[in-house]
């Protein structure tokens, strides 16, 4: 249904792809993975036809519809949400517009009446009369309330705009679906709905995602990009990690055996090459040596930051107390009702809830970056806090360098120490001299984490820290927080991150109530399901 042959692409001196020939099996769901900069999104653009390769061909069944999740919601600013979704099906949308124009005329001549009859037949054939209910079903599943369905795209909350584009692709029902970071800006429950939908979908899906749980829940295969090549693995992301490790270990074992055999052959040739009685044997061994292929085993292009939070002082038992804390905006929208909670040393507290419910507000109240409408936020006297905001780039100045910003934060450290920390966080060499105003979202998070490590806190407050990180950085951060001896408060929609880390779950509910559960996320889901029976 979709395949490539000898795809090659370079940008300047950087080679992204070379001789990439791959067949995507119909009905399979592929997770497209690789280190930052390996060209995952670019490869999707090549498959969609939006990017031309330097050479090579993409083959798509001419009878197959291709759905490509774009990021250009501004294109639909003057359309209603429902109309934006309908446009996922170009044929149906054209018929809907033509019908609308004819009905708007009122009086129709014979030719127009006949045309309207034809359109009605085509509309019925495409099941157009159920289009609104089907579109609404997708919008509901993606967490967009009814009240926004007939609003213009430019007037709905920002967090819903990308979801409308996702609903548009699902509404289209393409045979081939290309999804670039589909879980971005989705909360955990919405991601679960999307997982269920995609698992029941019959077409071919190729997904770029940094959400490990999502890749495991949805993908039947993994397509790994490394050193301009693509290799396919059957199974989910966890299986890929095991299979890739086994494959590499086997290659190293085989290479060691070859090197040992080559050394033996060279030794024999060196010792007996000039010996006439052994000349035939030496010639035979030289032929064996010449025929021996030594495969170059390159280290993976994946690199992991070295994240380690070392508290400067031991954390006392009393960490944080909330006394009658509530918060509302404009005195109308309540995001937090009168709340009383106590947090102790060593807890890993996940803050979850739908988008826009108030998770960031609670994190800012914890950090005392935002004063609550009522109540008191009381931190223990031993606490040393560090904060990673959701939008790290917005919190950074635009006109300094990474090195200068970090040195200004920690003037007591020498140049080597600052460069060392930057290097550990993958800012090697001249990367430390980048201007902060042009760094990527992932670089902004890694720079912020660099500063937090130097602060040596015993309490961490992290607001969606995984949003812009690649899989390697997420795994490194995940592991470092597991090892962290202090208390962690974190907002995240990454289910693997939440479940592997949380010892306590706070879910903010509509109206500002907070569900407080002691345990991990899987336990919370089971407990919550029982409460609803």
Phi, psi and omega in degrees: 000317175216133182205167177230155176224120174055042178290131177222141179204134176228147171243107184064233180271355183269121180267117179272314182224146178214118178055047179274107177239118185211144176246122178267116186290131179305137177087352180268156180241114188257130170268119181265111187236165180161161180296161176305134177089000181278348173104027182298308180295324178298320179296321176297320179295324177296316179297325183282344183093358180281341179234128178269132175286162175296323174203168182102172188223144171252128178251125176230134177307122183299340179270359183263132173279138178247125177253127187234114182284104178271171180248018189258063181294340179298336180298337184250019185307322185262014175255152172289162179302313180298317180295324177297321178293315180304327184292352172298329177255096187300320182293313179297319181297318179298319179292319179300317181293318181295317176301314182301318181295320181289318178296328181291339181287334183081266179286129180240142173280177185300318181297317180292322179296319178296319179297319179298321178298319178297317180297321179297321178295316179293321180298316180293322180298326179271010179059039184295333183289343176257007184300317183296316181293323179292317179297317180297324179298316179293317180297319177296314180301326180269010170081023179260113185297157180307323187299342182260352189297329180254010176277155174292146180305321183290348184255354181272158179304145185304321185294346180266343189295317179294326180296326178297319178297323177293318176299324180300317180292317181295322178297326182295330183053057181283157175285333177233127183238126178250117185239117179257109181051059184292341182271357178302134177068013174258144175276172187301317183292323178292321176299320179298319177298317180296320177302314181297318181296312183294328178291339178263356182282138187266350184274191178264132180236136173236119191237131166260124181205149174253010181268108186295319180296318179298315179298320179290322184285330189252319193281136173263344181214158175237133175249111187258124177260124179206131180053046174068010179242161177235133178233134182263142176232137173278137180113177183274190185293319179298318180295320178303314181301317180292315183294320180295320180294317179296317180299315180294318179298320179295319178298318180295321178295314180297320181295320180297320178295318179297317181296322178295316180295320179298320179296321179295317180296315180298321180296317180297315182297318180295323183281324189239006182299328182267358181273118184299322182291338181253005187301317181296319179294321180294321178296318179299317180291328177295321177296319177298319181294318180295327183278346184287126179261121177261106180285133176284118179257101183273146174295153180299149176286351179287135177230141182250129173294152178258097185257126180210119179259115180245109182298138178284339177216155180289142182273130177288173184295317182276113183258303185210139177229131173253127180241109177052041182278128174219160179206140175215157177255131180060020180069008185242303185276107180274121177253346180209118177276169182311113189236134175234119181213155177228137180236139183245177185295140173087356181286146173244105192253115177271133176251115185233171180148167180300160177300138177080005185281338179125018181295313179296323178301314179296319178298320180290326175294317176303317184283352184063026172277342179226127180276127180292159179297321177217161173093180185233141174249113188242114178268146176295150186292341182269358188282140171234112191256148174223145190231133172245105182287165181296318179252087184293326181297322180292337181273353182260147172293158185262348193240028176233181177255165179301315181297313183296318180299315182291323179290323177296328178287330184225068184295344180286347183265146179278172184301319182298321180294318179295314179298324180296316179295317178299319179297319178298331181261023171074021172257080185272147174054237185290350179301329179293345180261008175297148176280133185300333183289347184243006182284160180280172178298318179296321178294324178297319178293315181295325177293318179297318178295326176300314179295320180296322178297320180290335177290340182051056183281163170247359173226129179244136174236115188236122181255101181050057184291340184272355187308317187248008183269151174279174184301321182295317180291323177297315180295321178294317178294317179305312182293321181295323179288328174299321183278345184296131184278345184271200180257140181234131168247127182215140172260131179200148172252005179275107189296321178297317179299313182295310187290327182282343188247320191292136168250354180206141183237128172248116175252122177276126184258160175305134182097353173097359176286150181241122175274123185247115184233132176270112181145179181276179188291321179298318177296322179296317179300315180296316179295316182296321179297322179294323181294334184274351181287000000 
